[in-house]
């Protein structure tokens, strides 16, 4: 598994701003790189991965942590 190049903490950021911020961050990254996102439970974990997949990004891993979720996203 690839290690993330960067991490973006989106905890406390409401929908849909968290998806927009994640997309903006990924847009500036090179293809094939991996970004770790930290999102809240509830709407964010339900919506952010779907938004990213709809834009062509690959969710490598979804893992529950103490305060939310860690997502590893590969820019394709």
Secondary structure, 3 states (H helix, E strand, C coil): CCCCCEEEECCCCCCCHHHHHHHHHHHCCCCCCEEEEEECCCHHHHHHHHHHHHCCCEEEEEEECCCCEEEEEECC
